[in-house]
Amino acid sequence: MTLCRAALAAMLAWAAPSVAQDPPEPPSGEAVLAELNRMRSDPGRYGDAIGERARWFVDARVYRPPGDPVGILTLEGPAAVREAADALRRVTPMPLLSPSPKLNAGAMQLAREQAASGAIGHRDRMGRGPGERVRALGGDIFVAEVISYGHVSARDVIMALLIDDGVGRRGHRVTLLDRQNRFAGVGCAPHSRYRIVCVIDLSSGRDGQYVPPGP
């Protein structure tokens, strides 16, 4: 999925650290994939959990969960949270995603590169997108990608991508809810500007191949 300026601004609004602090430990790729599969196994229940976050807004746009003394300035406020919750309640359970070593390697490659450079976005320093990175690792090019910046826990990574605050057409959510995706790889690393980067690469085929939809 291409990262547009609006999507990037929205992600970084949520990612901005509330207070100065040492870089936190990033979640493991296994934890993020498990959280994503938790959502896919019961989207309605996961939507209920997202909806609970609407009560943590202290005004129209500032999200301040328990333990956060400052809060995070969002673009849409609790309306986006409620909209995401309602959308997930309408989704039926999906097949769980299986781990893919090549997708994992492609995601981790970009996460580590951005950890060192402080860069953002889907292109690596060689200008390659997710499909090109996976192909260079021996896979194929049919790879979708979403990226989270700044979120410390696996749950926060997935919920923020599903809420998709400020992102037209909710592109990150659409990708995570795509039933054709059956495999995924995740790479998370510290980020010099936005604390943490988590890259999720998904495909219908194990190594980035295209698998036609079933009957």
WOZIKA-V20465 format. One record per pair of residues at least 24 apart in sequence whose ideal C-beta (glycine too) atoms are under 10 Angstrom apart, sorted by the first residue. I is the first residue (numbers start at 1). J is the second residue. D is the distance in Angstrom with one decimal. If there is no record, write none. Layout:
BEGIN
I&J&D / I&J&D
END
This chain:
BEGIN
1&122&7.7 / 1&129&9.8 / 1&130&8.7 / 1&143&10.0 / 1&144&5.6 / 1&145&6.2 / 1&146&6.3 / 1&147&9.2 / 1&171&5.3 / 1&172&7.1 / 1&174&8.0 / 1&175&5.3 / 1&202&9.6 / 2&121&9.5 / 2&122&7.0 / 2&123&9.9 / 2&129&8.4 / 2&145&9.4 / 2&171&8.2 / 3&120&8.0 / 3&121&5.3 / 3&122&5.3 / 3&123&8.8 / 3&145&8.8 / 3&146&9.1 / 3&147&7.1 / 3&167&9.8 / 3&171&8.8 / 3&172&9.5 / 4&167&8.0 / 4&168&7.8 / 4&169&9.7 / 4&171&8.0 / 6&75&8.7 / 6&166&6.1 / 6&167&6.3 / 6&168&6.0 / 6&169&10.0 / 6&171&9.8 / 7&146&9.6 / 7&147&9.5 / 7&164&7.9 / 7&165&9.9 / 7&166&7.6 / 7&167&4.5 / 7&168&7.9 / 7&169&9.5 / 7&170&9.7 / 7&171&6.4 / 7&172&7.2 / 8&120&6.7 / 8&121&7.2 / 8&147&9.3 / 8&149&8.8 / 8&166&9.6 / 8&167&9.2 / 9&75&7.4 / 9&165&9.8 / 9&166&6.4 / 9&167&9.1 / 10&74&8.1 / 10&75&5.5 / 10&76&8.4 / 10&80&9.0 / 10&160&9.3 / 10&163&9.3 / 10&164&7.1 / 10&165&5.0 / 10&166&3.1 / 10&167&5.1 / 10&168&9.4 / 10&172&9.3 / 11&120&8.5 / 11&146&9.5 / 11&147&7.5 / 11&148&6.9 / 11&149&5.5 / 11&150&7.8 / 11&151&9.4 / 11&160&7.5 / 11&161&8.5 / 11&164&8.8 / 11&165&8.3 / 11&166&8.3 / 11&167&7.9 / 11&172&8.2 / 11&194&8.7 / 12&120&7.7 / 12&149&6.1 / 12&150&7.4 / 12&166&9.9 / 12&193&8.9 / 12&194&6.6 / 13&61&9.3 / 13&63&9.7 / 13&72&7.1 / 13&73&5.9 / 13&74&6.0 / 13&75&5.8 / 13&76&9.8 / 13&150&9.5 / 13&165&7.0 / 13&166&6.8 / 14&63&7.8 / 14&72&5.8 / 14&73&8.9 / 14&74&6.5 / 14&75&8.8 / 14&148&8.7 / 14&149&8.2 / 14&150&6.6 / 14&151&7.5 / 14&156&8.9 / 14&159&10.0 / 14&160&5.3 / 14&161&9.8 / 14&163&8.2 / 14&164&9.8 / 14&165&6.1 / 14&166&8.7 / 14&194&9.9 / 15&72&8.3 / 15&120&9.6 / 15&148&7.7 / 15&149&4.0 / 15&150&2.5 / 15&151&6.8 / 15&160&8.2 / 15&191&8.7 / 15&193&9.0 / 15&194&4.7 / 15&195&7.1 / 15&196&8.2 / 15&197&9.1 / 16&70&9.7 / 16&72&6.4 / 16&73&7.3 / 16&149&9.2 / 16&150&6.7 / 16&193&9.9 / 16&194&7.6 / 16&195&9.1 / 17&70&9.0 / 17&72&8.9 / 17&150&6.8 / 17&152&9.8 / 17&193&9.8 / 17&194&7.8 / 17&195&5.7 / 17&196&9.9 / 18&64&8.3 / 18&65&10.0 / 18&67&10.0 / 18&68&5.4 / 18&69&6.9 / 18&70&3.9 / 18&71&6.4 / 18&72&6.5 / 18&73&10.0 / 19&68&8.6 / 19&69&6.8 / 19&70&5.8 / 21&195&8.3 / 22&190&9.9 / 22&195&9.6 / 23&115&9.6 / 23&152&9.9 / 23&189&10.0 / 23&190&4.6 / 23&191&7.9 / 23&192&8.2 / 23&195&5.8 / 23&196&7.6 / 24&150&9.7 / 24&151&9.7 / 24&152&4.8 / 24&153&9.3 / 24&190&7.9 / 24&195&6.2 / 24&196&6.6 / 25&152&7.9 / 25&188&9.5 / 25&190&8.1 / 25&196&8.6 / 26&111&8.3 / 26&115&8.7 / 26&151&9.3 / 26&152&7.8 / 26&153&9.8 / 26&154&9.7 / 26&157&9.4 / 26&187&9.3 / 26&188&4.0 / 26&189&5.7 / 26&190&6.0 / 26&191&8.4 / 26&195&8.5 / 26&196&4.6 / 26&197&7.8 / 26&198&6.9 / 27&148&9.7 / 27&151&8.1 / 27&152&7.2 / 27&153&6.0 / 27&154&4.3 / 27&155&8.8 / 27&156&8.5 / 27&157&6.5 / 27&158&9.9 / 27&186&8.7 / 27&188&5.5 / 27&196&7.7 / 27&198&6.8 / 28&154&7.7 / 28&186&8.2 / 28&188&7.0 / 28&198&10.0 / 29&99&8.4 / 29&104&6.3 / 29&107&7.3 / 29&108&7.2 / 29&111&8.8 / 29&154&9.2 / 29&184&9.2 / 29&185&7.2 / 29&186&3.6 / 29&187&5.9 / 29&188&6.0 / 29&198&8.1 / 29&199&9.1 / 29&200&8.7 / 30&99&7.9 / 30&104&9.6 / 30&154&8.9 / 30&186&7.7 / 31&153&8.1 / 31&154&4.0 / 31&155&8.9 / 31&157&8.9 / 31&186&8.6 / 31&188&8.6 / 31&198&9.9 / 32&107&9.7 / 32&148&8.5 / 32&151&9.6 / 32&153&9.3 / 32&154&4.6 / 32&155&9.2 / 32&157&5.5 / 32&158&6.9 / 32&184&9.0 / 32&186&4.5 / 32&187&9.2 / 32&188&6.5 / 32&198&5.9 / 32&199&9.6 / 32&200&6.8 / 33&96&9.4 / 33&97&6.5 / 33&98&9.2 / 33&99&6.3 / 33&100&9.9 / 33&104&8.8 / 33&154&8.4 / 33&158&9.7 / 33&184&5.8 / 33&185&8.1 / 33&186&5.3 / 33&200&8.1 / 34&96&9.7 / 34&97&9.8 / 34&154&7.0 / 34&158&9.8 / 34&186&9.8 / 35&153&8.4 / 35&154&4.1 / 35&155&5.5 / 35&156&9.2 / 35&157&7.1 / 35&158&4.8 / 35&159&8.7 / 35&186&9.7 / 36&96&8.9 / 36&97&6.3 / 36&154&8.3 / 36&157&8.7 / 36&158&5.5 / 36&161&9.0 / 36&162&9.7 / 36&176&6.7 / 36&181&10.0 / 36&184&6.9 / 36&186&8.1 / 36&200&7.3 / 36&202&9.0 / 37&94&9.1 / 37&95&9.4 / 37&96&4.6 / 37&97&5.8 / 37&98&9.3 / 37&99&10.0 / 37&158&9.8 / 37&184&8.8 / 38&96&9.3 / 38&154&9.1 / 38&155&8.6 / 38&158&8.2 / 39&88&7.6 / 39&91&9.2 / 39&93&9.8 / 39&94&8.7 / 39&155&9.4 / 39&158&5.9 / 39&159&8.6 / 39&161&9.9 / 39&162&7.2 / 39&176&7.5 / 39&177&8.7 / 40&91&8.9 / 40&93&6.9 / 40&94&4.2 / 40&95&7.2 / 40&96&5.9 / 40&97&6.8 / 40&158&10.0 / 40&176&8.2 / 40&177&8.1 / 40&179&8.9 / 40&181&9.5 / 41&93&5.7 / 41&94&7.7 / 41&95&9.3 / 41&96&6.4 / 42&88&9.5 / 42&91&9.7 / 42&92&9.9 / 42&93&6.2 / 42&94&9.8 / 43&87&8.8 / 43&88&4.6 / 43&89&7.4 / 43&90&8.2 / 43&91&3.8 / 43&92&7.2 / 43&93&6.6 / 43&94&7.2 / 43&162&9.3 / 43&177&7.6 / 44&85&9.5 / 44&88&6.5 / 44&89&4.8 / 44&90&8.1 / 44&91&7.2 / 44&92&8.4 / 44&93&8.6 / 45&88&8.7 / 45&89&8.9 / 45&93&9.9 / 46&84&9.7 / 46&85&8.8 / 46&88&5.7 / 46&89&9.1 / 46&91&8.9 / 46&155&9.7 / 46&158&8.4 / 46&159&8.3 / 46&162&8.0 / 47&82&9.9 / 47&84&7.2 / 47&85&4.4 / 47&86&7.1 / 47&87&7.2 / 47&88&3.0 / 47&89&4.4 / 47&90&8.3 / 47&91&7.7 / 47&162&8.6 / 48&85&6.8 / 48&88&8.3 / 48&89&7.3 / 49&85&8.3 / 49&88&9.1 / 49&155&8.3 / 49&159&7.7 / 50&80&10.0 / 50&81&6.3 / 50&82&8.8 / 50&83&9.8 / 50&84&5.3 / 50&85&4.6 / 50&86&9.6 / 50&87&9.3 / 50&88&6.5 / 50&89&9.6 / 50&155&9.9 / 50&158&9.4 / 50&159&5.5 / 50&160&9.8 / 50&162&6.5 / 50&163&6.6 / 51&78&9.5 / 51&81&6.8 / 51&82&6.3 / 51&83&9.9 / 51&84&8.1 / 51&85&3.4 / 51&86&8.0 / 51&88&8.8 / 51&89&8.4 / 52&81&8.8 / 52&85&8.4 / 53&78&8.0 / 53&80&10.0 / 53&81&5.1 / 53&82&9.3 / 53&84&9.1 / 53&85&8.4 / 53&156&9.9 / 53&159&7.1 / 53&160&9.8 / 53&163&7.9 / 54&78&4.1 / 54&79&8.5 / 54&80&9.2 / 54&81&4.5 / 54&82&5.4 / 54&83&10.0 / 54&84&9.7 / 54&85&7.6 / 55&81&9.3 / 56&81&8.8 / 57&81&8.0 / 61&165&9.7 / 63&163&9.8 / 63&165&8.8 / 65&156&9.2 / 72&150&8.8 / 72&160&9.9 / 72&165&9.6 / 74&163&8.8 / 74&165&5.0 / 74&166&7.5 / 75&165&5.4 / 75&166&3.5 / 75&167&8.9 / 76&163&8.7 / 76&164&9.3 / 76&165&5.2 / 76&166&5.9 / 76&167&9.4 / 77&165&8.4 / 79&165&9.4 / 80&163&5.4 / 80&164&7.1 / 80&165&4.6 / 80&166&7.5 / 80&167&8.9 / 80&170&8.9 / 81&159&8.9 / 81&162&9.7 / 81&163&5.7 / 81&165&8.1 / 82&163&9.6 / 83&163&8.2 / 83&164&9.1 / 83&165&9.8 / 83&170&8.4 / 83&173&9.9 / 84&159&8.1 / 84&160&9.8 / 84&161&9.7 / 84&162&5.3 / 84&163&4.5 / 84&164&7.0 / 84&165&8.8 / 84&170&7.8 / 84&173&6.9 / 85&162&9.1 / 85&163&8.7 / 87&162&8.2 / 87&163&9.8 / 87&164&9.8 / 87&170&7.7 / 87&173&7.1 / 87&177&8.4 / 88&162&6.8 / 88&173&8.6 / 88&177&8.2 / 91&173&10.0 / 91&177&6.2 / 91&179&9.4 / 92&179&9.3 / 94&176&9.6 / 94&177&7.2 / 94&178&8.7 / 94&179&5.3 / 94&180&10.0 / 94&181&8.8 / 94&182&9.6 / 95&179&6.9 / 95&180&9.6 / 95&181&8.8 / 95&182&6.1 / 96&182&8.6 / 96&184&9.7 / 97&176&9.6 / 97&181&6.6 / 97&182&6.5 / 97&183&6.2 / 97&184&4.3 / 97&185&9.4 / 97&186&9.8 / 97&200&9.5 / 97&202&7.1 / 97&203&9.7 / 98&182&6.4 / 98&183&5.3 / 98&184&7.6 / 98&206&7.4 / 99&183&7.3 / 99&184&6.9 / 99&185&6.7 / 99&186&8.5 / 99&206&9.4 / 100&134&8.9 / 100&139&8.2 / 100&143&9.7 / 100&182&9.2 / 100&183&4.1 / 100&184&6.5 / 100&185&5.0 / 100&186&10.0 / 100&201&8.0 / 100&202&8.9 / 100&203&7.1 / 100&205&8.6 / 100&206&5.2 / 100&207&6.5 / 100&208&8.0 / 101&137&8.9 / 101&138&9.9 / 101&139&9.4 / 101&183&9.9 / 101&185&7.4 / 101&206&8.7 / 101&207&8.2 / 102&133&9.6 / 102&134&5.7 / 102&135&9.3 / 102&137&5.2 / 102&138&6.4 / 102&139&4.2 / 102&140&9.0 / 102&143&9.3 / 102&183&9.0 / 102&185&7.1 / 102&201&8.9 / 102&203&9.1 / 102&205&9.9 / 102&206&7.6 / 102&207&4.5 / 102&208&6.5 / 103&130&8.7 / 103&133&9.7 / 103&134&6.3 / 103&137&9.0 / 103&139&7.4 / 103&143&6.8 / 103&145&9.4 / 103&183&6.0 / 103&184&6.0 / 103&185&3.0 / 103&186&8.4 / 103&187&9.4 / 103&199&9.9 / 103&200&8.8 / 103&201&4.4 / 103&202&7.2 / 103&203&6.2 / 103&205&9.6 / 103&206&8.1 / 103&207&7.4 / 103&208&6.6 / 104&134&10.0 / 104&137&9.8 / 104&183&9.6 / 104&184&8.1 / 104&185&3.2 / 104&186&6.6 / 104&187&6.7 / 104&199&9.8 / 104&200&10.0 / 104&201&7.7 / 105&133&8.5 / 105&134&7.9 / 105&136&9.8 / 105&137&5.3 / 105&138&9.2 / 105&139&8.8 / 105&185&6.9 / 105&187&8.1 / 105&201&9.2 / 106&130&6.3 / 106&131&8.7 / 106&132&9.2 / 106&133&4.4 / 106&134&4.3 / 106&135&9.0 / 106&136&8.3 / 106&137&5.9 / 106&139&7.4 / 106&143&7.0 / 106&145&8.5 / 106&185&6.3 / 106&187&7.9 / 106&199&8.2 / 106&201&5.2 / 106&203&9.8 / 106&207&9.8 / 106&208&7.8 / 107&133&8.6 / 107&134&9.0 / 107&143&9.3 / 107&145&7.5 / 107&146&10.0 / 107&147&9.0 / 107&184&8.4 / 107&185&4.7 / 107&186&5.6 / 107&187&3.7 / 107&188&8.6 / 107&198&8.4 / 107&199&4.1 / 107&200&6.3 / 107&201&4.5 / 107&202&9.5 / 108&185&7.5 / 108&186&8.0 / 108&187&3.1 / 108&188&8.3 / 108&189&7.7 / 108&199&7.4 / 108&201&9.4 / 109&133&6.0 / 109&134&9.3 / 109&136&9.0 / 109&137&7.9 / 109&187&7.1 / 109&199&8.6 / 109&201&9.8 / 110&145&8.2 / 110&147&7.9 / 110&187&6.7 / 110&189&9.2 / 110&197&8.1 / 110&199&5.0 / 110&201&8.5 / 111&147&8.5 / 111&186&8.6 / 111&187&3.7 / 111&188&5.9 / 111&189&4.2 / 111&190&9.4 / 111&191&8.4 / 111&196&9.2 / 111&197&5.2 / 111&198&6.9 / 111&199&4.7 / 111&200&9.9 / 112&187&7.1 / 112&188&9.8 / 112&189&5.4 / 112&190&9.8 / 112&197&9.2 / 112&199&9.5 / 113&187&9.9 / 113&189&8.9 / 113&197&9.5 / 113&199&9.8 / 114&147&8.5 / 114&149&8.9 / 114&187&9.7 / 114&189&7.2 / 114&190&9.8 / 114&191&6.2 / 114&192&8.7 / 114&193&9.1 / 114&194&9.1 / 114&197&5.0 / 114&199&8.1 / 115&187&9.5 / 115&188&9.2 / 115&189&3.8 / 115&190&5.4 / 115&191&5.8 / 115&192&7.2 / 115&196&8.9 / 115&197&6.5 / 116&189&8.6 / 116&190&9.6 / 116&191&9.6 / 116&192&7.9 / 117&191&9.5 / 117&192&7.8 / 117&193&9.6 / 118&191&6.8 / 118&192&4.1 / 118&193&4.6 / 118&194&8.3 / 118&197&9.6 / 119&191&9.2 / 119&192&9.5 / 119&193&8.8 / 119&197&9.2 / 120&147&7.7 / 120&149&6.6 / 120&191&8.3 / 120&193&7.7 / 120&194&7.4 / 120&197&7.8 / 121&147&7.7 / 122&146&9.2 / 122&147&6.8 / 122&199&8.7 / 130&185&9.9 / 130&199&8.3 / 130&200&9.7 / 130&201&5.4 / 130&202&9.1 / 130&203&9.1 / 130&208&8.4 / 131&201&9.0 / 131&203&8.7 / 131&208&6.4 / 133&199&9.9 / 133&201&8.2 / 133&208&9.3 / 134&185&8.5 / 134&201&6.8 / 134&203&7.8 / 134&207&7.1 / 134&208&4.2 / 134&209&9.8 / 135&207&9.3 / 135&208&6.9 / 137&207&8.4 / 137&208&8.7 / 138&207&7.1 / 138&208&9.3 / 139&185&9.9 / 139&201&9.7 / 139&203&8.1 / 139&205&8.2 / 139&206&8.3 / 139&207&3.7 / 139&208&3.8 / 139&209&7.3 / 140&203&7.9 / 140&205&6.7 / 140&206&9.7 / 140&207&6.2 / 140&208&4.1 / 140&209&4.5 / 140&210&7.1 / 141&203&9.4 / 141&208&6.3 / 141&209&9.0 / 141&210&8.6 / 142&180&9.9 / 142&202&9.9 / 142&203&5.6 / 142&204&6.7 / 142&205&6.6 / 142&207&9.7 / 142&208&5.5 / 142&209&6.2 / 142&210&4.2 / 142&211&8.4 / 143&181&9.7 / 143&183&9.6 / 143&184&9.9 / 143&185&9.1 / 143&201&5.3 / 143&202&7.0 / 143&203&5.0 / 143&204&9.7 / 143&205&9.3 / 143&207&9.4 / 143&208&4.7 / 143&209&9.7 / 143&210&9.9 / 144&171&9.8 / 144&172&10.0 / 144&174&9.3 / 144&175&5.0 / 144&176&9.2 / 144&178&7.0 / 144&180&9.4 / 144&181&6.7 / 144&184&9.5 / 144&200&8.8 / 144&201&7.3 / 144&202&4.8 / 144&203&7.0 / 144&204&9.3 / 144&208&9.9 / 145&172&9.8 / 145&175&7.8 / 145&185&9.9 / 145&199&6.6 / 145&200&6.8 / 145&201&5.1 / 145&202&7.4 / 145&203&9.7 / 146&171&8.2 / 146&172&4.6 / 146&173&9.0 / 146&174&9.7 / 146&175&5.3 / 146&176&6.6 / 146&198&8.9 / 146&199&7.9 / 146&200&5.1 / 146&201&8.6 / 146&202&7.9 / 147&172&8.5 / 147&187&9.9 / 147&197&6.6 / 147&198&7.0 / 147&199&5.2 / 147&200&7.4 / 147&201&9.8 / 148&172&8.4 / 148&186&10.0 / 148&188&8.5 / 148&194&9.5 / 148&196&7.8 / 148&197&7.3 / 148&198&4.5 / 148&199&8.2 / 148&200&7.7 / 149&191&6.4 / 149&193&8.3 / 149&194&4.1 / 149&195&7.7 / 149&196&7.0 / 149&197&5.6 / 149&198&8.0 / 150&191&7.7 / 150&193&9.2 / 150&194&4.6 / 150&195&5.1 / 150&196&6.0 / 150&197&8.4 / 150&198&9.4 / 151&188&9.4 / 151&194&9.4 / 151&195&8.3 / 151&196&6.3 / 151&197&9.5 / 151&198&6.9 / 152&195&7.3 / 152&196&6.3 / 152&198&10.0 / 153&196&9.7 / 154&186&9.0 / 154&188&8.7 / 154&198&8.3 / 156&196&9.5 / 156&198&9.6 / 157&186&8.8 / 157&188&7.8 / 157&196&8.4 / 157&198&5.0 / 157&200&8.2 / 158&198&9.3 / 158&200&8.8 / 160&198&9.9 / 161&198&9.0 / 161&200&7.9 / 172&200&9.2 / 175&200&8.4 / 175&202&6.6 / 176&200&7.8 / 176&202&7.8 / 178&202&7.3 / 178&204&8.6 / 179&204&9.4 / 179&213&8.4 / 179&214&9.6 / 180&204&4.7 / 180&205&10.0 / 180&210&9.3 / 180&211&7.5 / 180&212&8.9 / 180&213&5.9 / 180&214&9.0 / 181&205&9.7 / 181&211&9.7 / 182&206&8.0 / 182&211&7.2 / 183&207&8.0 / 183&208&8.4 / 183&209&9.4 / 183&211&9.3
END
